[in-house]
Each structure stands twice: as C-alpha cells, then as structure tokens.
Amino acid sequence: MNTESHQKMPTPSATEDGLFSELSSVLSQYASVHKTAKVVEYENYTTLKNKLMALDSPIGSQSWAGVWATVETYLNHSVKTAHPQYFNQLWAGQSAPALVGSVIEALANTSMYTYEVAPVATVVENEMLNVFKKVLGFHSGEAQVTTGGSNSNYVALLLALHQKFPSLKQTGLHGLPKCAVFVSTEAHYSMDKASVMAGIGLESLYKIPTDQHGVMRVDELEKQIESCIAAGRIPISIVGTAGTTVRGAFDNIEALADVANRFDCWLHVDGAWGGAVAFSSKTKILLKGVERADSMTWDAHKMLGIPLMCGVLFTQHRGHFDRVCNLGDTSYIFHDSEERQDLGPYSLQCGRRVDMLKMWLEYIFYGEQGFKARIDNFMRLASIAEERIESEPTLELQSKRWINNICFRSTVCANGDLNQFNKAVREHLHKQGSSFVNIAYLGDELTVRLIITNKDVTEEDIHEFFDRWLAAASALNKRVMACE
C-alpha cells in the first residue's frame, strides 16, 4: 500500500482561470492518495498548530503562498474519511455525483430562502423532499432541510410544544404547566440540548431504560408517563430512535405510536442514522409504523454518504413549520405569495446552503435502486464482520447487530483490564494511521464500535481491519507480558 500522503501544493497564477486550473490540480493530487495513504498523519495539537502557523508569507500579504501552504497542511493531516480503513463515525466515503454537487453549490454561492435568488435550487429541494416523503411514508406532510440531526430533533421538540400549547408563540412558557419528554437511555444527546434550548429544562427530560438489545422498554415508558401525570406534568413528546448511535438499535415504533395515541403525545422518531434503511425492502421492516409518527429526523449525509451536511426533518402535519418558524417583518426579503416557493419562512434558518443539490445529483445518477443496493451491501459487509468476530477466539460481539454497527472487543489481555486494553489497541491503530475505529460504552464495558458506511469498502477491507486489530492486540499483549 502506498503510504505517501504529503503532496506539494501549486502556486496559481493571479488570474481566475489560473486559480481554477491549479485548484483542479490540488483536487486531483488529493484524490490520487486519499484512499491509499494513511488514514491520518497523526500529530499532537501543539505540533500541528506550529505547522499550520508556519506560513511562507505574513498574514494579510495577499500572497497565494500562505494560502496553499495552509491547504497543504490541512489536506496532509486531515483524516482521510473516504479511506477504506476509516470506520470511526456514522458517515464516511465519497461519491462522485454528490461531490460535484457540493463543489457546484459553493461555486454558485446560492442561499436557500427565496425563489428569486435560488430558482433552480428551490425546485430541486422541493422535488427531492417529495421523493423522501414517499419513501418514508410522509406523503401528505411536509419536510425541511436542516443542518443535521441535532437541529432536526430540536425543531421537532418545538413542533411538539407548539402543538400542545397553541398560545406558546405569543405568551411563551411562563405560566404553563411543567412538561415531560420521554426518550430512551440510549437516545442521542441532542435531546438533552434540545430540552435546554427549548426552555423546558433537563428536569423535563425522562430517560426510559432499554432492554438487553438497546430497545426502549414500553412497559417502563407507560409507568413513567403515568407517574408524570400524577405529579402534574403534561406529557409532550415521546422520542423513539431508529438506529441508536452505538448499537444501531431500533425502538418499537408501532408500540410507541400506540402509547403516544393513548396519552395524546407527539411521537418523534430520530432516524438520523437508521432512516436510510427505508430504501431497502430487506431492512425497511425496522421502521414499521414510522408513518404513524408526527415527525422524523433523517440525515442523508450519514448512511447514504452524501457530503456533509444534508439533514431533513419530516412531519405529517401541514402548516406546523410555518407556525413555529414564520415570524417577524420579512417583507424586505419574502415577496412571493405562492406556497413553498420561498422556503425561508418554513425554516429555523434564514440563509443556508443548497444541500439538496448534491443529494439530487446522487439521486439522478443512482436512483432508488442504487440506494437500495448500497444499503444491502452495507448489511452484507456487516454480516461478514460479525462472522469474523465470531470465528476469532480472542474477540467477542458485545451486542446484537441490528444494522451496520458492530460492537466488539478483544477478550484476552495480559493485564486483565479489558477496557484499557481495547482502548490502547484502538489508539495504536489510530496514531499509526493504519485503521481508524471508534469506542463507546455499553454500561461499564468499553466497546469498539465499527461502522460500515463507506460505499467503496470491500470484504477484503473488513478482513484487513480485523487482521490489523488482532496483530496489534497480540503485540500489545507480548509487550505487557515482557514488562512483568
């Protein structure tokens, strides 16, 4: 494998034509190594800071030398997220059609708030969202593009609050009864932030225990709701998760919908990670009942591999985005009277990028069948990883595999501390730049969380990762025993 990752950056001519020509050269150089070099050329913070500040010309000199020196350092030491040994996050990889869209949106520098400044982009966004609504079962509802899952979950909580308290827009939270929002103990931390930003406080967020597979226990949910009502709190929202961050677990959406209906709660589904399973008939069953949800979060930049950011929030109720987001004197900017042409009034943001162009180009290139094949392949590769773990006597699967999250660890270590040992193996591979995988906790146990979401990863890459892991674990064990 070629491990050379440092590429000398060019010095472009002063003309715009020369700039684009040299920029193209930079992109080509990076593309030639970013899947074959180290996953990362690791440096500690101080060393990297010194490299970054070692400019060839003073700041403000209007010299391209400093610009390209910074670009060189940035690319050389950034994590190569399209690398086939990058398994660290819920996003990875690179797809050419979406990459083109990302470049074009920056080149055109359009902002998504009015039709008159973003005519093509407005049509693209509306049509792409219509496709997603059909796939996920929100046919008659609405959708908006967000900055990602955290933003979507926050807006969904605002929708739930305004649904329960119609006067909230005018009077605020003052004088209203205390609220209660229910999530699982394995829900995303953005719900904690949403509760604070929405003004209901962390005391209003109730975390329901999960079963051994990471699924919210519906019996415990019902008990907690009844307890809150008895204490004078008003149940506002139940938040189910479709693909938890660590295990990839799916809550029982059908059962949660029944509970939400019984207690008059807004049902939100956080499918930022797992929502993409809707594109495959083999995995869509995991989302059974999602059409009964009031709202749903989904990030196309995660499992589908669209360049960051590309988040979407769906709701089954028309007019709710307008209720929460359309405020103030906007006559200076919003002039059209036709519904869904000026998109700004329906968004929490005003100016925002044309995130759906990259998604649209990916869609017209691959189509829904291409997305289905991508999801199915991830599940196939995840099954291969699971089988490899089960075949190795020094490895164990720590949790049921739901989708393409694989939680495992080494079980043999010389010092007896499995948490520290697995963390050390992971850190060794990371700093060596050979493989990059994440860690998390399941209770008190540290787990190695392998995420397969790069469309270019192969079966050979999966086995290469485990070969490297086992070799590093063996070497670390020998060093520990030699020191004893």
C-alpha positions in Angstrom: 0.0 0.0 0.0 1.3 3.5 -0.8 1.8 5.3 2.4 3.0 8.6 0.9 0.4 11.3 1.7 2.2 14.6 1.5 1.6 16.5 -1.7 3.2 19.8 -2.6 0.7 22.5 -3.4 1.0 24.6 -6.5 1.3 28.4 -6.7 -1.5 29.5 -9.0 -1.4 32.5 -11.3 -3.2 35.6 -10.3 -6.0 35.2 -12.9 -9.2 33.4 -12.0 -8.6 31.0 -14.9 -5.2 30.1 -13.4 -6.7 29.7 -9.9 -9.3 27.2 -11.1 -6.7 25.3 -13.1 -4.4 25.0 -10.1 -7.3 24.2 -7.8 -8.2 21.3 -10.1 -4.6 20.1 -9.8 -4.9 20.2 -6.0 -8.1 18.2 -6.1 -6.6 15.6 -8.5 -3.5 15.2 -6.3 -5.5 14.7 -3.2 -7.9 12.2 -5.0 -4.8 10.2 -6.0 -3.8 9.4 -2.4 -6.7 9.9 0.0 -7.8 6.3 -0.3 -4.3 4.7 -0.3 -2.2 6.9 2.1 -2.5 6.6 5.9 -6.0 7.2 7.3 -4.4 10.1 9.2 -0.9 11.5 9.6 -1.3 11.9 13.3 0.3 14.8 15.1 -0.4 16.2 18.6 -2.2 19.5 18.9 0.9 21.7 19.6 2.9 20.2 16.7 0.0 20.6 14.3 -0.6 24.2 15.4 3.0 25.1 14.8 2.9 23.5 11.3 -0.3 25.3 10.5 1.1 28.7 11.6 4.5 28.3 9.8 3.3 30.3 6.8 5.6 31.2 3.9 4.3 34.8 3.9 2.8 37.1 6.7 -0.9 37.2 7.3 -2.6 39.9 5.2 0.1 39.8 2.5 -2.4 38.8 -0.2 0.1 36.2 -1.3 -1.1 32.8 -2.5 1.9 31.2 -0.9 0.3 31.3 2.6 -3.0 30.0 1.2 -1.5 27.0 -0.5 0.8 26.2 2.4 -2.2 26.1 4.7 -4.1 23.9 2.2 -1.2 21.5 2.0 -1.0 21.2 5.8 -4.8 20.8 6.0 -5.0 18.0 3.5 -1.9 16.2 4.6 -3.0 16.0 8.3 -6.8 15.8 7.9 -8.4 12.4 8.5 -9.0 10.6 5.2 -12.7 9.9 5.7 -13.0 8.1 2.3 -10.2 5.7 3.2 -11.4 2.1 3.3 -9.9 1.7 6.8 -12.0 4.6 8.2 -14.7 3.0 10.4 -14.9 5.7 13.0 -18.2 7.7 12.5 -21.7 7.4 11.2 -20.5 9.0 8.0 -17.7 8.1 5.6 -16.7 7.8 2.0 -17.2 9.9 -1.1 -19.5 9.6 -4.1 -18.6 11.5 -7.3 -22.1 12.8 -8.2 -22.6 14.3 -4.8 -19.1 15.7 -4.7 -19.8 17.5 -7.9 -23.0 18.9 -6.3 -21.0 20.1 -3.3 -18.5 21.9 -5.4 -21.1 23.5 -7.7 -23.2 24.8 -4.7 -20.1 26.5 -3.4 -19.2 27.9 -6.8 -22.7 29.3 -7.4 -22.9 30.6 -3.7 -26.7 30.5 -3.6 -28.7 30.9 -0.4 -31.9 28.9 0.2 -34.5 31.4 1.3 -36.3 32.8 -1.8 -37.2 31.6 -5.2 -35.9 34.7 -6.9 -32.3 34.1 -5.6 -32.5 30.3 -5.8 -34.9 29.3 -8.5 -33.3 26.0 -9.6 -32.3 25.1 -6.1 -35.8 25.6 -4.8 -37.3 23.2 -7.4 -34.5 20.7 -6.7 -35.1 20.8 -3.0 -38.9 20.5 -3.2 -38.7 17.6 -5.6 -36.0 15.8 -3.7 -38.0 16.1 -0.4 -41.1 14.8 -2.2 -39.1 11.6 -3.1 -38.0 11.2 0.5 -41.6 11.7 1.9 -42.8 8.9 -0.4 -40.0 6.5 0.7 -40.6 7.2 4.4 -44.4 7.4 4.4 -44.9 11.1 5.0 -46.8 11.5 1.7 -49.2 14.3 2.7 -46.9 16.0 5.2 -44.0 18.5 4.9 -40.3 18.4 5.1 -37.5 20.9 5.6 -33.7 20.7 5.2 -31.8 21.2 8.4 -28.1 21.4 9.5 -28.4 17.8 10.7 -29.9 15.5 13.3 -29.4 17.7 16.4 -31.1 20.7 14.6 -33.9 18.4 13.4 -34.5 17.0 16.9 -34.6 20.5 18.3 -37.2 21.7 15.8 -39.2 18.6 16.3 -39.4 19.4 20.0 -40.6 22.9 19.2 -43.3 21.5 16.9 -44.5 19.2 19.7 -44.6 22.1 22.3 -46.5 24.4 19.9 -48.9 21.6 19.1 -49.7 21.0 22.8 -49.7 24.7 23.7 -51.1 26.8 20.7 -50.7 30.0 22.7 -46.9 29.4 23.2 -46.0 31.5 20.2 -47.5 34.6 21.8 -47.2 34.0 25.6 -44.1 31.8 25.9 -43.5 29.2 28.6 -44.3 31.4 31.5 -47.4 30.2 33.3 -47.6 26.9 31.5 -47.6 23.6 33.4 -44.4 21.6 33.7 -43.7 19.3 30.7 -42.4 15.8 30.2 -40.5 14.4 27.2 -39.6 10.8 27.1 -36.5 9.3 25.4 -34.6 6.1 25.9 -31.3 5.9 27.9 -29.6 5.3 24.5 -31.1 8.2 22.7 -28.9 10.8 21.1 -27.5 13.5 23.4 -29.1 16.2 21.2 -32.3 15.6 23.0 -30.7 16.9 26.2 -29.6 20.0 24.3 -33.0 20.4 22.7 -34.7 20.4 26.1 -32.4 23.2 27.3 -32.7 25.3 24.2 -36.5 24.9 24.1 -36.7 26.2 27.7 -38.3 23.2 29.4 -35.0 22.2 31.1 -33.3 18.9 31.8 -35.8 18.0 34.6 -38.4 17.6 31.9 -36.5 15.0 30.0 -37.2 11.5 31.2 -34.8 8.7 30.1 -36.5 5.3 29.8 -34.4 2.1 30.3 -33.7 -0.2 27.4 -33.7 -4.0 27.2 -30.6 -6.1 26.6 -30.7 -5.2 22.9 -30.9 -1.4 23.4 -34.6 -1.0 22.7 -36.7 1.3 24.8 -38.9 -0.6 27.3 -42.5 0.3 26.5 -43.7 -1.0 29.9 -41.3 1.3 31.7 -42.4 4.2 29.4 -46.0 3.8 30.3 -45.2 3.7 34.0 -43.1 6.9 33.7 -45.8 8.7 31.8 -48.4 7.8 34.4 -46.1 8.9 37.2 -45.5 12.2 35.5 -49.2 12.8 35.0 -49.8 12.0 38.7 -47.2 14.6 39.6 -48.9 17.3 37.5 -46.7 17.2 34.4 -48.0 17.3 30.9 -46.6 14.6 28.5 -45.4 16.5 25.4 -43.5 14.1 23.3 -42.2 10.5 23.0 -38.9 10.2 21.1 -38.1 6.9 19.6 -34.8 6.1 18.0 -34.3 4.4 14.6 -30.7 3.3 14.8 -29.0 4.3 18.0 -25.6 5.8 17.9 -23.7 2.9 19.5 -25.6 -0.3 18.8 -27.7 0.8 15.9 -30.8 -0.4 17.8 -34.4 0.4 16.7 -37.1 1.2 19.1 -40.6 -0.4 18.5 -42.2 2.4 16.6 -45.6 0.7 16.4 -45.7 0.2 20.1 -44.6 3.8 20.8 -47.3 5.1 18.4 -49.9 3.2 20.5 -48.6 4.8 23.7 -48.4 8.3 22.1 -52.0 8.0 20.9 -53.2 6.8 24.3 -51.6 9.7 26.2 -52.0 12.4 23.5 -48.3 12.8 22.9 -46.4 13.9 19.9 -44.3 11.0 18.5 -41.0 11.9 17.1 -38.6 9.3 15.5 -34.9 10.1 15.5 -33.8 8.3 12.4 -30.8 10.4 11.7 -28.7 7.3 11.3 -31.1 4.4 10.6 -33.7 6.2 8.5 -31.9 5.1 5.3 -32.9 1.5 5.8 -36.2 2.6 4.3 -34.7 2.4 0.8 -34.3 -1.4 1.0 -37.2 -3.9 1.3 -34.9 -6.1 3.3 -34.4 -3.6 6.1 -37.5 -1.3 5.9 -39.3 -3.6 8.4 -37.1 -2.0 11.1 -39.1 1.2 10.5 -42.5 -0.4 10.8 -45.0 2.1 12.0 -43.0 5.2 11.1 -45.9 6.6 9.1 -47.7 6.9 12.4 -45.1 9.3 13.8 -45.8 13.0 13.9 -42.2 13.8 12.9 -39.0 12.2 11.9 -35.3 13.1 11.7 -33.1 11.7 8.9 -29.5 12.6 7.8 -28.7 11.8 4.2 -25.0 12.6 4.9 -24.8 9.5 7.2 -25.6 6.1 5.7 -26.2 7.3 2.1 -22.8 9.0 2.1 -23.8 12.5 0.9 -21.1 15.2 1.7 -21.9 16.9 5.0 -24.3 18.4 5.8 -27.6 17.1 4.4 -30.2 16.7 7.2 -34.0 16.5 6.8 -36.9 16.8 9.2 -40.3 15.4 8.2 -43.7 16.0 9.7 -47.1 14.5 9.0 -48.8 17.9 9.7 -49.0 20.7 7.2 -48.6 24.2 8.5 -46.5 23.3 11.6 -43.2 24.6 10.2 -45.0 27.9 9.4 -46.4 28.1 12.9 -43.0 27.8 14.6 -40.7 29.5 12.1 -42.6 32.2 10.2 -42.2 35.3 12.4 -41.3 39.0 12.2 -41.4 41.6 9.4 -39.9 39.8 6.5 -41.3 42.0 3.7 -37.8 43.1 2.7 -37.0 39.6 1.6 -40.0 37.3 1.1 -42.2 38.6 -1.7 -43.9 35.6 -3.3 -47.4 34.5 -2.4 -47.3 31.0 -3.8 -46.9 28.2 -1.3 -43.4 26.5 -1.0 -41.6 28.8 -3.4 -39.9 31.0 -0.8 -38.6 28.3 1.6 -37.1 30.7 4.2 -40.3 31.2 6.2 -40.6 27.5 6.9 -37.1 27.1 8.2 -35.4 27.9 11.6 -32.6 29.3 9.5 -32.6 32.2 7.0 -29.5 31.9 4.9 -28.4 28.3 4.2 -26.5 26.3 1.6 -28.1 24.4 -1.2 -27.6 21.0 0.5 -30.1 19.2 -1.7 -28.2 19.8 -5.0 -25.6 17.2 -4.1 -28.4 14.8 -3.0 -30.3 15.4 -6.2 -27.2 14.6 -8.4 -26.6 11.5 -6.4 -30.3 10.5 -6.9 -30.4 11.1 -10.6 -27.2 9.1 -11.0 -28.0 6.1 -8.8 -31.8 6.2 -8.3 -33.7 4.5 -5.5 -32.4 1.1 -6.8 -28.8 2.3 -6.4 -29.5 3.4 -2.8 -31.2 0.0 -2.1 -28.1 -1.8 -3.4 -25.9 0.4 -1.2 -27.8 -0.3 2.0 -28.0 -4.0 1.2 -24.2 -4.1 0.6 -23.6 -2.4 4.0 -25.7 -5.1 5.7 -23.8 -7.8 3.8 -20.4 -6.4 4.9 -21.6 -6.0 8.5 -22.7 -9.7 8.5 -19.1 -10.6 7.3 -17.6 -8.6 10.1 -19.9 -10.3 12.6 -18.9 -13.7 11.3 -15.3 -12.8 11.5 -15.7 -11.8 15.2 -17.5 -15.0 16.0 -14.7 -17.0 14.3 -11.9 -15.5 16.4 -11.4 -17.0 19.9 -10.0 -13.7 21.2 -12.9 -11.5 20.1 -16.5 -11.2 21.2 -19.6 -9.5 19.9 -20.9 -7.4 22.7 -24.4 -6.6 21.5 -26.9 -7.8 18.9 -26.1 -6.5 15.5 -29.1 -4.6 14.2 -27.7 -2.9 11.0 -24.1 -1.8 10.2 -23.0 -1.0 13.7 -20.8 -3.8 15.1 -19.8 -3.6 18.8 -17.0 -5.9 19.7 -13.8 -6.2 21.9 -10.8 -8.3 22.4 -11.3 -10.6 25.4 -7.7 -11.7 26.2 -5.3 -9.2 27.7 -2.2 -9.7 29.8 -3.1 -7.0 32.4 -6.7 -8.1 32.9 -8.2 -4.6 32.3 -10.2 -5.2 29.1 -11.4 -1.6 28.9 -7.9 -0.1 29.0 -6.5 -2.8 26.7 -9.1 -2.3 23.9 -8.7 1.4 24.2 -4.9 1.0 23.8 -5.2 -1.2 20.7 -7.6 1.3 19.2 -5.2 4.3 20.0 -2.3 2.4 18.5 -4.1 1.8 15.2 -5.3 5.4 15.1 -1.9 7.1 15.8 -0.2 4.7 13.4 -2.7 5.8 10.7 -3.4 2.2 9.6 -7.1 1.9 10.7 -9.5 4.2 12.5 -12.4 2.9 14.6 -14.3 4.4 17.4 -15.0 3.4 21.0 -18.0 3.8 23.3 -19.5 2.3 26.4 -22.2 -0.3 26.9 -22.8 0.1 30.6 -19.4 -0.2 32.2 -17.9 -2.1 29.3 -15.9 -0.3 26.7 -16.9 -1.4 23.2 -15.1 -1.0 19.9 -17.8 0.5 17.6 -17.1 -0.5 14.0 -19.3 1.5 11.5 -19.5 0.3 7.9 -20.9 3.2 5.8 -18.4 3.8 3.0 -19.8 2.6 -0.3 -16.3 1.7 -1.5 -15.4 -0.6 1.4 -14.9 -4.2 0.3 -14.9 -7.6 2.1 -11.1 -7.5 1.9 -11.1 -4.2 3.7 -13.1 -5.7 6.5 -10.7 -8.6 6.9 -7.7 -6.3 6.7 -9.1 -4.3 9.6 -9.5 -7.4 11.8 -6.1 -8.7 10.8 -4.6 -5.4 11.9 -6.6 -5.3 15.1 -5.6 -8.9 16.1 -1.9 -8.2 15.2 -1.9 -5.0 17.3 -3.6 -6.8 20.2 -1.1 -9.6 20.1 1.8 -7.3 20.0 0.5 -5.2 22.9 -0.1 -8.4 25.0 3.5 -9.5 24.4 4.9 -6.1 25.4 2.8 -6.2 28.6 4.0 -9.7 29.5 7.6 -8.8 28.8 7.4 -6.0 31.3 6.0 -8.1 34.1 
